[in-house]
Amino acid sequence: MLKKIYTWIIVLFVPLTIYKINIMTFTLADALLICVSPIYIINMLMVKRKININKKLFIISMLIVFHLVVLIPLSRTGFQSDTLLRTFRYISYLLFIAIFAREYFDFQLGLKLLKFISFFSSIFLIIQFLLLNYGNYYLSGFIPGLPLSTESMNEMGRQYALGFVKRPTSIFYEPAHFSSYVLLYFGITLFGDNKKEKVMLILIGLALILSGSSTGILIAIGLVLLWAGKLLRSLNNTKKVINFFIIILFFGLCFLIFTKTQIFNNFMDRTFQSKTATTGRFGNYVDVFRNIDLNLVEKVIGHGMVRYEEYIPSIPRVYYYFGITGLILFSFYSIQYVYIKKGYKRIALVLLLVSMLGTEIAFGSFMVMYLSFIIEIRKTDLRTESDLSISSYKH
């Protein structure tokens, strides 16, 4: 039962951060984490067995605490309460995974739940898109009666209702959050050794396109191209090669038709022409890395997890928060983990790292879900993680 509850919390964690509990800035997801953590700690202490903690993730959490302690007397502007709360919230996310994931996260159940929520949210987004664009009606994906965690969400809902915005968000805060969520299942299923769920993959792909999330669409295209290349290398007879090229021709024609639609024009504008979209994702790289106002301390060890007024993706955010030292350590661990991990774990990790180039995914609730799939290990299997692959599991 504890494993089921933990797994449900992990998979629902992202959408639950949308709602607040009216205590400071705590979300419904935070409240669940705080409530269940003591129960799992007691259970782990009562059960006489070796506790399987992810040591590297635990050490990273402690390093962030040490980093905060070092920065407090060195900060030029001082630390605000929201900075401390943001830092400790992030540390609690990492510790929640480091301490409990390997004991209580059920991969098979987690994948089933991820599939269901990806399916439901994709269907909901498609319905939202149709109603928004052809019925001028906004179908809210938020649970009625629950307070939203930020006022911007309420304002977004009003803009939708008045017809000012035409981008569906499904049950998430924004299209980018929807795409980051469903891409995890999309990638694991696409590269898994089990029989492909073609209808599910097509449905998610369609929803990604309709969401208008440039990062999500580009990552999905990259995944499909990598899968096609992998498949082409495995073809061993003429019939399979012919069938493969027929499929490629079909999708090529579909893409050609897609380029004639307004959805494609909006995607191109947001991705390559709109200053807001482009600057928000990539222009601020320059602003952060070439900031001449930074002193030596800030360049070496960063500012801590302070509020940054402009939107910056995860990679420059690592530098801004933790300096060149943090960026080097992050790069070292990332390369090491990509080399070590195999199967679905490598897929999840690569998705996370690529998403970090254009989103804030590394510093929020998404880390709870992604890291659970990345570091999960079966207690009945004592092989090294590099021996595990998705082929060991059944959907």
C-alpha positions in Angstrom: 0.0 0.0 0.0 2.8 2.4 0.9 4.4 1.8 -2.5 1.2 2.5 -4.3 0.6 5.8 -2.4 4.2 6.9 -3.0 4.0 6.1 -6.7 0.6 7.9 -7.1 2.1 11.0 -5.4 5.2 10.9 -7.7 3.2 10.7 -10.9 0.6 13.3 -9.8 3.1 15.6 -8.3 3.4 18.0 -11.3 -0.3 18.7 -11.8 -0.9 19.0 -8.0 1.6 21.9 -7.8 -1.0 24.0 -9.6 -3.1 24.2 -6.4 -2.3 25.9 -3.1 -3.3 25.2 0.5 -3.3 28.9 1.6 -0.2 28.5 3.9 2.6 30.7 2.6 3.5 29.5 -0.9 3.0 25.8 -0.1 1.2 23.8 -2.9 -1.0 20.8 -2.5 1.9 18.6 -3.7 4.2 20.1 -1.0 1.5 19.4 1.6 1.4 15.7 0.5 5.1 15.5 0.6 5.3 16.9 4.2 2.4 14.7 5.4 3.7 11.3 4.1 7.5 11.7 4.7 7.3 10.9 8.4 5.2 7.8 7.7 7.8 6.5 5.3 10.7 7.3 7.6 9.0 5.4 10.4 8.3 2.5 8.1 11.9 2.4 6.9 13.2 2.4 10.5 10.8 -0.3 11.7 11.6 -2.7 8.8 14.9 -4.3 9.6 16.6 -4.2 6.2 19.3 -2.2 4.5 17.9 1.2 3.4 18.6 1.8 -0.3 19.3 5.5 -0.5 20.7 7.2 -3.6 23.9 8.5 -2.2 24.8 10.9 -5.0 21.5 12.6 -4.9 21.7 12.8 -1.1 25.2 14.3 -1.3 24.0 16.9 -3.9 21.2 17.9 -1.5 23.7 18.4 1.3 26.0 20.4 -1.0 23.1 22.8 -1.7 22.6 23.3 2.0 26.4 23.9 2.5 26.3 26.3 -0.5 23.5 28.3 1.1 25.3 28.5 4.4 28.5 29.8 2.6 26.6 32.3 0.5 24.6 34.0 3.3 27.4 36.1 4.6 28.8 36.8 1.1 25.6 37.9 -0.6 25.6 41.6 -1.6 21.8 42.0 -1.4 21.0 39.5 1.4 18.7 36.6 1.3 15.0 37.1 1.3 12.5 34.7 2.9 11.3 33.5 -0.5 14.9 32.5 -1.5 15.3 30.4 1.6 11.8 28.8 1.1 12.6 28.1 -2.6 15.9 26.5 -1.7 14.5 24.3 1.1 11.6 23.3 -1.1 14.0 22.2 -3.8 16.2 20.3 -1.3 13.1 18.6 0.1 12.2 17.4 -3.5 15.6 15.9 -3.9 15.7 14.2 -0.5 12.1 12.8 -1.1 13.5 11.0 -4.1 17.0 10.2 -2.7 15.7 8.6 0.5 12.4 6.9 -0.6 12.3 6.3 -4.4 14.3 3.1 -4.5 12.3 1.6 -1.7 8.8 2.7 -2.6 8.6 3.8 -6.2 6.9 1.0 -8.3 8.0 1.4 -11.9 5.3 -0.8 -13.4 2.5 1.1 -11.6 4.2 4.4 -12.3 4.4 3.7 -16.0 0.7 2.7 -16.1 -0.3 5.9 -14.3 2.0 8.0 -16.5 0.3 6.4 -19.5 -3.2 7.1 -18.2 -2.5 10.7 -17.3 -0.6 11.3 -20.6 -3.6 9.8 -22.5 -6.2 11.8 -20.5 -4.3 15.1 -20.7 -3.7 14.6 -24.5 -7.4 14.0 -25.2 -8.3 16.9 -22.9 -5.9 19.2 -24.7 -7.3 18.2 -28.2 -10.8 19.0 -26.9 -9.6 22.3 -25.5 -8.0 23.2 -28.8 -11.1 22.5 -30.8 -13.4 24.4 -28.4 -11.0 27.4 -28.2 -10.4 27.7 -31.9 -13.7 26.7 -33.4 -16.2 27.4 -30.6 -14.5 30.3 -28.9 -15.0 28.5 -25.6 -12.5 28.0 -22.8 -12.8 24.6 -21.1 -10.8 24.9 -17.9 -8.5 22.0 -17.0 -8.3 23.1 -13.3 -10.2 21.3 -10.6 -13.2 23.5 -9.6 -13.1 24.8 -6.0 -9.4 24.3 -5.4 -7.4 27.6 -5.1 -4.7 28.1 -7.7 -1.1 28.5 -6.5 -0.4 31.8 -8.4 -2.6 34.7 -9.4 -1.1 34.5 -12.9 -3.1 31.3 -13.4 -6.4 33.0 -12.6 -5.4 35.8 -15.1 -4.6 33.2 -17.7 -8.0 31.7 -17.3 -9.6 35.1 -17.8 -7.6 35.7 -20.9 -8.7 32.4 -22.3 -12.3 33.1 -21.4 -12.2 36.5 -23.2 -10.7 34.9 -26.3 -7.3 36.7 -26.0 -5.3 33.4 -25.9 -5.7 30.4 -28.1 -3.1 28.0 -26.7 -4.5 25.0 -24.8 -2.8 23.9 -21.6 -4.7 20.7 -20.7 -4.6 20.1 -17.0 -1.2 21.8 -16.6 -0.1 25.4 -16.0 1.1 26.0 -19.5 1.8 24.1 -22.8 5.5 23.6 -22.0 4.5 21.8 -18.8 2.1 19.6 -20.7 4.8 18.7 -23.2 7.5 18.0 -20.6 5.1 15.7 -18.8 3.8 13.6 -21.8 7.3 13.4 -23.4 8.5 11.2 -20.7 6.0 8.5 -21.6 6.4 9.2 -25.3 10.2 8.7 -25.2 10.0 5.6 -22.9 7.4 3.9 -25.2 9.0 4.9 -28.4 12.4 3.4 -27.5 11.1 0.5 -25.4 11.7 -3.1 -26.5 8.0 -3.9 -26.1 5.4 -3.7 -28.9 4.8 0.0 -29.8 1.5 1.5 -28.8 1.1 3.3 -32.2 -2.2 4.9 -31.5 -1.0 6.3 -28.1 2.2 7.7 -29.7 0.2 9.3 -32.5 -2.3 10.8 -30.0 0.5 12.3 -27.9 2.2 13.6 -31.0 -0.9 15.3 -32.2 -1.5 16.9 -28.8 2.1 18.1 -28.7 1.6 19.8 -32.1 -1.7 21.4 -31.0 -0.2 22.6 -27.7 2.2 24.9 -29.7 5.0 24.2 -27.3 8.1 24.8 -29.5 10.4 22.9 -27.1 8.0 20.0 -26.9 7.6 19.8 -30.6 11.3 20.0 -31.4 12.2 17.3 -28.8 9.4 15.0 -30.1 10.7 15.4 -33.7 14.2 14.7 -32.5 13.1 11.5 -30.7 11.2 10.3 -33.8 14.3 10.9 -36.0 16.5 9.1 -33.6 14.1 6.2 -33.4 13.9 6.1 -37.3 17.6 6.0 -37.5 17.8 3.2 -34.9 15.1 1.2 -36.8 16.8 1.6 -40.1 20.0 0.1 -38.8 18.1 -2.9 -37.6 16.4 -3.7 -40.9 17.7 -6.9 -42.4 15.6 -7.7 -45.5 14.2 -5.9 -48.5 10.6 -6.1 -47.5 11.2 -4.4 -44.2 13.2 -1.7 -45.9 10.4 -1.0 -48.4 7.8 -0.9 -45.6 10.0 1.5 -43.7 10.4 3.9 -46.6 6.6 3.8 -47.3 6.0 4.8 -43.7 8.6 7.6 -44.0 6.9 8.8 -47.2 3.5 8.8 -45.5 4.8 10.9 -42.6 6.6 13.2 -45.1 3.4 13.9 -46.9 1.6 14.5 -43.6 4.3 17.0 -42.6 4.0 18.7 -46.0 0.3 19.2 -45.4 1.0 20.3 -41.8 3.3 23.1 -43.1 0.3 24.7 -44.9 -1.7 25.1 -41.6 -1.9 28.0 -39.3 -0.6 25.8 -36.4 2.7 25.4 -38.2 2.9 29.1 -38.9 2.4 29.9 -35.2 5.0 27.3 -34.3 7.6 28.8 -36.7 6.8 32.3 -35.4 7.2 31.4 -31.7 10.3 29.3 -32.3 12.3 31.3 -34.8 10.8 34.8 -35.1 8.9 35.9 -32.0 11.3 37.9 -29.7 9.3 36.8 -26.7 9.7 33.1 -27.3 13.2 33.2 -28.7 14.6 35.6 -26.1 12.8 33.9 -23.3 14.5 30.6 -24.0 17.8 31.4 -25.6 18.4 35.1 -25.5 18.8 35.1 -21.7 21.8 32.8 -22.1 23.8 35.8 -23.2 22.3 38.0 -20.4 23.3 35.5 -17.7 26.7 34.3 -18.9 27.9 37.8 -20.0 26.7 39.8 -17.0 29.5 42.3 -16.3 28.0 43.2 -13.0 28.9 39.9 -11.4 31.8 39.9 -8.9 34.3 37.1 -8.6 32.4 35.3 -5.8 29.1 35.3 -7.9 30.9 34.0 -10.9 32.5 31.2 -9.0 29.8 30.1 -6.6 26.7 32.0 -7.9 23.9 33.9 -6.2 22.0 31.0 -4.6 18.4 30.3 -5.6 17.3 33.9 -5.7 14.5 35.2 -7.8 15.5 36.2 -11.4 13.2 38.7 -12.9 13.4 37.4 -16.5 12.7 33.9 -17.8 15.8 31.8 -18.0 16.1 28.1 -18.8 17.7 25.6 -16.5 21.2 25.6 -17.9 21.9 29.3 -17.4 19.9 29.1 -14.2 22.4 26.5 -12.9 25.2 29.0 -13.5 23.2 31.9 -12.0 22.4 29.9 -8.9 25.6 28.0 -8.3 28.3 29.7 -10.4 30.9 28.1 -12.7 31.6 25.6 -10.0 28.1 24.3 -9.9 27.9 24.3 -13.7 31.1 22.2 -14.0 29.8 19.7 -11.3 26.4 19.5 -13.0 28.1 18.8 -16.4 30.4 16.2 -14.9 27.6 14.3 -13.2 25.3 14.5 -16.3 27.9 13.1 -18.7 28.7 10.4 -16.2 25.1 9.4 -15.7 24.3 9.4 -19.4 27.2 6.9 -19.9 26.1 4.7 -16.9 22.4 4.6 -17.4 20.8 2.2 -19.8 17.3 1.5 -21.3 14.4 3.7 -20.1 16.6 5.4 -17.5 18.9 6.8 -20.2 15.9 7.9 -22.2 14.4 9.8 -19.2 17.8 11.4 -18.4 18.4 12.5 -22.0 14.9 13.9 -22.1 15.5 15.8 -18.9 18.9 17.2 -20.0 17.6 18.3 -23.5 14.5 19.9 -22.0 16.8 21.9 -19.7 18.1 23.8 -22.7 14.8 25.6 -23.1 12.8 25.1 -20.0 13.0 25.5 -16.2 12.4 21.8 -15.7 15.4 21.2 -13.5 14.2 23.5 -10.7 10.7 22.4 -9.9 8.3 19.6 -9.5 9.3 17.8 -12.7 12.5 16.7 -11.1 10.4 14.6 -8.6 8.9 12.6 -11.5 11.9 12.4 -13.8 14.4 11.4 -11.1 12.1 8.7 -9.8 12.2 7.0 -13.2 15.9 7.6 -13.6 17.2 6.3 -10.2 14.6 3.6 -9.6 16.0 0.1 -9.1 14.4 -3.2 -8.3 15.4 -4.5 -4.9 15.1 -8.1 -6.2 17.7 -7.4 -8.8 21.2 -7.0 -7.4 22.8 -6.3 -10.7 24.4 -2.9 -11.4 22.1 -0.2 -12.9 24.0 -0.4 -16.2 22.6 -4.0 -16.6 19.0 -2.9 -16.3 16.9 -2.0 -19.4 13.3 -1.4 -20.2 13.1 -4.9 -21.7 13.1 -6.2 -18.2 9.6 -4.8 -17.7 6.2 -5.4 -19.2 3.6 -2.6 -19.8 
